[in-house]
């Protein structure tokens, strides 16, 4: 169903010392941090290859048993299979090797509100108040007989593998819109520091919304608020970091086979209800919506890099989990059937307060340093481990594989002074006593009453816990030491939605012993670990820069020799220092091919093309799909087009690709920044030395100085793309594109 809907939509959307990253073209190799991340070995994407060819819309949670669990959209798992798994579940000890362990729902255990034949998409799994809660989209509910009446369901389980018991009612019921329904899909739960629970949901048809939830997390309450505009975003996912709420959301078409330009963008806010702004201060909920790129197609095998979750390994390093499409093998079985979207994970770096995958190198397709899932200090609790690996075991015992006792239990193993120490903790008696961690010789962090308290070398910091905090349920406490700074965070499931955090600066560097604390009563502890703290990447990989100018068309008189038309448009004129080109009521996409294209030969080697175009598209009103911009063109069925464009109520910079695949035309786009009335556009061309492919990376700017670099489209090595300009997509209302110049530079930095 979603494939059919999004195929239709695609037609509508034509549319410690820190490490510094170094240069990284094509699929760019970001810095090798294996020596700083605990020696965790290496992995290669896709990590789901061992059990599935496709595993779309993935999320990962660490279970209370210490294993990692992944959940995906309902699909067959293997090529040639027709069995659609109703939310498949996979299990891993190291985040890189996975085993399918079952499905959330079977034929006789479906939610009561799911109509026969309904699919379940985009699950989100949390640990809330002592149980696991799964949220999921239901494609066809019993609310109406119409079909496609999307809603958000929920199920609960005692363990991350199930068994899952559906909630009796939908969390968010279908939302009617005339004779159809808004796309109430792609749920993601978030718990704030005050204990309030929220659910983000929505997609292109209707936008992304947030609603508060009832205390049990199973019912929407109050009025929802739109946080990201319709016709641009879906798949919202929120984490809290350093006082900001970060909304990750995917954009462009998810499922266009070999031309899928799906990508992840982010904005941040000071409230979980927004407004969310990107790095340039642009809101995500307006016609000219912003969005800072997190990951997009980068020219290697992976396209369609989107629909993300987020996790943290034992060193404190964040990782993005998402799906992607191998452009050489984009379909699960027959061409133009189910898109094959395996699960990928890649390092997520926070640079100047903004997240980006692999320092801006984006998806990896070769060996990479693996997440840290084993540590020098790590429980495997049994009686022998208690005796052999820990000091002061008196007062502690092992029950069902976890610790129970009081006093201070100190690990014999050592870790570097810059470390991350964490454990799952609970106080069985509730408010009596305190549970915590020995973080260093003179540093502890503990849960005591309604406070989270950190103390180090005579300094102290504390924070209030949410009203109604229940210490009898399991919570994760994680503390990081970097130099003299100690930061501790308390959460339910280490998924970026902390309940409380504290930070302090000690008078001297911290180091020494680590362990577990139980004060004033018995506590329980599990999944205890102490590892070398990750080293952050503080600099992004370089982006293309213009070098020596090799050609300039300044539009001060007749066009210079070398230009040629595909279907000449005599309405285009050069006057007053600009090329004025009335937007045509014609298109290049599909079989019609009536739009004009103004072209010239490209120089050999690597180069960068830039233009400045003014196009008065207004805002909010529907004027599909008027656009103007740059094009890399082989023929009418083989081109990449970068333009500012009106897409329904939005104004976007779309970088679209059309090509032939399996005897049919395929078109899809990716989004590259936000247009102003006057927008600067760039295409950076590079020839891949290994494959000979032509790679074109796109960028846009609202002022000609600050650039947003986006995705890459490739052309086969046996083609010779020309470069030029376009202005088409719709003749009404009448508007003309004004091109100030067209310049070609050598690249100062390859790609």
Buried (B, 14 or more C-beta within 10 A) or exposed (E): BBBEBBBEBBBBBBBBEEBEBEEBBBBBBBBEBBEBBBEBBEBEBBBBBEBBBBBBBBBBBBBBBBBBBBBBBBBBBEBEBEEBBBBBBBBBEBBBBBEBBBBBBEEEBBBEBBBEEBBBBBBBBBBBBBBBBBBBBBBBBBBEEEEBBBBBBBBBBEEBBBBBBBBEBBBBBBBEEEEEBBBBBBBBBBBBBEBBBBBBBBBBBBBBBBBBBEEBBBBBEEEBBBBBBBBBBBBBBBBBBEEBBBBBBBBBBBBBBBBBBBBBBBBBBEEBBBBBBBBBEBBBBBBBBBBBBBBBBBBBBBBBBBBBBBBBBBBBBBBBBBBBBBBEEBBBBEEBEBBBBBBBBBBBBBBEEBBBBBBBBBBBBEEBBBBBBBBBBBBEBEEEBBEEBBEEBEEBEBEEEBBBBBBBBBBEEBBBBBBBBBBBBBBBEEBEBBBBBBBBEBBBBBBBBBBBBBBBBEBEBBBBBBEEBBBEBBBBBBBBBBEBBBBBBBBBBBBBBBBBBBBBEBEEBBBBBBBBBBBEBBBBBBBBBBBBBBBBBBBBBBBBEBBEEEBEBEBEEEBEEEBBEBEEBEEBEBEEEBBBBBBBBBBBBEEEBEBBBBBBBBBEEBBBBBBBBBBEBEEBEEBBBBBBBBBBBBBBBBBBBBBBBBBBBBBBBBBBBBBEBEEEBBBBBBBBBBBBBBBBBBBBBBBBEEBEBBBBBBBBBBEEEEBBBBBBBBBEEEEEBBBBBBBBBBEEEEBBBBBBBBBBBBBEBBB
